[in-house]
């Protein structure tokens, strides 16, 4: 088959599709990239004249969009036209965990993948390479192939043919552009060798040959789930040891440094914190759990499910510690929350530990003031499912007289007046440079600082007179 790739379509303009296609467009100026989505608002944000208001914040992304948008990178809602003109189509849509039906709470809901496959089957012309880019359960390619092949029956007047590949993303939010520019590996799974080579040719514009790996399609899908599961398992493991450090007098930073120097273990993902978040870790582990249960591997399922349980336990543990240190009650006490994104250098709040911790504190009656440099307060409201505290005095009185707590958002850090405690939940750089002497004068005594990210200068905090709880430090 004589076939070349000139036009590429990506269905899905989210955290994977947008940045990935932007980087590809920068590296492959001879190719056209169309990123399409049914979400009109998201597409409008990608096309915003103010590049600082893109829907996704990633260091370096804004600069790439400036170079490529409306040159060889286009964002639109014209899905049908983009599919028709495409030689290669990435499916990069959302795959949330099912909330009801078979596999609820564990397996992925593939309705958007199926819908995308049906659109490709209907509107594609000639030969089309279809690439799984979303995080998907094992054997999803089988579903896509079945849908695509169903259009090939009869006379097939349009002469449609399809090749289905798996090309999972291995991006860490906050470093996505760096991960795309210098990946540890690019995994291409499939059975059609020519299609695999054509996809690899795109990557070879900037990725060395030895980093491009070919596998069968099932191994590719499982490798993605397994990578995320292993990383999440390390986080739960170090957080469990962190709790032991706190009751034995050990310091988790010293323990992590010691075990990280073991070349068999390595130092990455050994930082203790409030727990893992993001769009993939929990979802991928639960997919593994469902897969193991489906095939009768109950012990395997229990092992991976416990990784999620430890993560939830750690979040609850932190909220309980705050209440305990503040004399057993936080009702109507003002607590400053520093950071709501699940990690620094992203505006993503999906599965953020801050959601569970803030909800627990509000339930205990606390008045939270939440600050995050990149997260929109509208997103915080959606995550907490609680409206922010009104600013007018009369409405505020109603909140004060209720048994439950409240929250409001602040754009700046002039928020410490009359606060009883500060809780660092995201490791933003600006939190490292706070003047704790100044803050101490604004707070109610005895004042507390709870650092779940090990970002503050311990000596400066102690000198200020603020009581410090540092995650994993039993010596404080």
Protein Blocks (a to p, Z undefined) as FASTA:
>chain_A
ZZddfbdcdehjbfklmmmmmmmmmmmmmbccddddfblklmmmmmpmblklcfbdcehk
lmmmmmmgoplgccdfblmlmmmmpmbdcddbdcdddfedehihkaccfklmmmmmmmmm
mmpgcjaddddfbdcdehklmmmmmmmmmmmgcjllnopacdddddddfddehilmmmmm
mcfbdcdddfblmlmmmmmmmmmmmpcfklpccddfklmmmmmmmmmmmmmmmmmmmmmm
mmmmmmnopafklmmmmmmmpmknopghpaccfbdedjklmmmmmmmmmmmmmnopaklm
mmmmmmmmmmmmmmmmmmmmmmmmnnopaghiacddehjbfbehiabfghiaklmmmmmm
mmnopacddddfkbcfklmmmmnopacddfbfklmmmmmmpmbdcddddfbfclkgopab
dcdfbfcfklmmccfklmmmmpccddddddfkopacfklmmmnopacddehiakZZ
